[in-house]
Amino acid sequence: MTALDRRWIGTFADFGAQVKWRKSADRAFDVGRKGNIFNRVMCVLTSKGGGKRFKAEIAVNDTQIEKTIIKIARAANRPHADAKIRVVDGRLDVKQDSMGIKLDEQRAKKTIASALLAGKLVVALPIVADKPDVTAEDARKIDTLLARFTTPFNPGKRDRSHNLFLAAKAIDGTIIKPGEEFSYNKAVGPRDLERGFKNAPIFVRGKLEPGVGGGICQVSSTLYNAVLLAGMRIVERYPHSRTVPYVGPGRDATVAYGLRDFRFENSNESSICLLTDIRRGNLTVDIYGSAQDKKTIKIFTGPVAYSPPKPAKSIVDLTVAPGTVIDKGSRGVSVTVYRKELQPDGSEVTKVVSKDRYPAQPKIIAMGRDETKIESASTAEPVHQEILAGQH
């Protein structure tokens, strides 16, 4: 197999050919055994019978061909580069797009199958252009700041800050054309150690636990608020299981790869660009676009309703001293968020953005395996005993 200047060598079986041995053996066995005596003699003793030499029947293994195509594509493809925007010396600068090339996988599959059946020894596979999704022309009208939002973080929490930086870098410079959807999970990708993400606290069923990628929800939440201020249409967004310190109730957007995403649509008439900046313990997300799409928008919340925390729990945890408060717990919160937009005629239109409820969480206190009460716990709170698997 050849693709451009690359060559792959192997047996027919390596590329997906399978000989129908049973059927071929049956054909060989029938030589000289069928027809009248004259025909059988002719078949055995002369070449006119055509029965002494024949091609074995070949079957094609689609699964093996697909494996071959994946291997070839991995080596032959040279992906395109989309145009991006960056800030250089305080001004917007467009990083040019570039054309790529890739294996035409559907045609390649048919080409390989046909070649195997025909017994060809050398096969040239089809290569096609890989055009960029976003070109420099798409960025031509991007010249105006549409919205900006900033959230604070603690640089001293190094692993969390590292994850935050990786996520912010992944979306920085992204250009989104009119009518297109932006997926945070798609842009940032899987959060795993192999891709450089580190362990940092994340919310699991309402409480903080170590997890790979902790901190990236601050980037999605900061982006969410910038998107609201820019007037974009929200497609998918979820609140955390409890309120977070970097934005107010109802202003967060949690994500979990493969489960929960933050998505929005560029509902403007021109392309927009996402730019991120991290400095002095602050994360900023800017959304740039065309001046004609600039809107005057205010985001505000209605009255916030609180409910008391759930009764305290004690759990067996031998990794800390008995009486240690593992989780302080939190009040329940209910809030409605609104977006008010100034119209060209001077009127204002207010719409509900979301109605969120953050369930109350209990204080969690460590206890020894044989203890029946926690003396350091507040006597004003009833304590319920509970053993959590994996905590001892």
Secondary structure, 3 states (H helix, E strand, C coil): CEECCEECCCCCCCCCEEECHHHHHHHHHCCCCCCCHHHHHHHHHCCCCCCCCCCCCEEECHHHHHHHHHHHHHHHCECCECCEEEEECCEEEEECCECEEEECHHHHHHHHHHHHHHCCCCCECCEEEECCCCCHHHHCCCCEEEEEEEEECCCCCHHHHHHHHHHHHHHCCCEECCCCEEEHHHHHCCCCHHHCCCEEEEEECCEEEEEECCCHHHHHHHHHHHHHHHCCEEEECCCCCCCCCCCCCCCCCCCECCCECCEEECCCCCCEEEEEEEECCEEEEEEEECHHHCCCEEEEECCCEEECCCCEEEEECCCCCCCCEEECCECEEEEEEEEEEECCCCCEEEEEEEEEEECCECCEEEECCCCCCCCCCCCCCCEEEECCCCCC
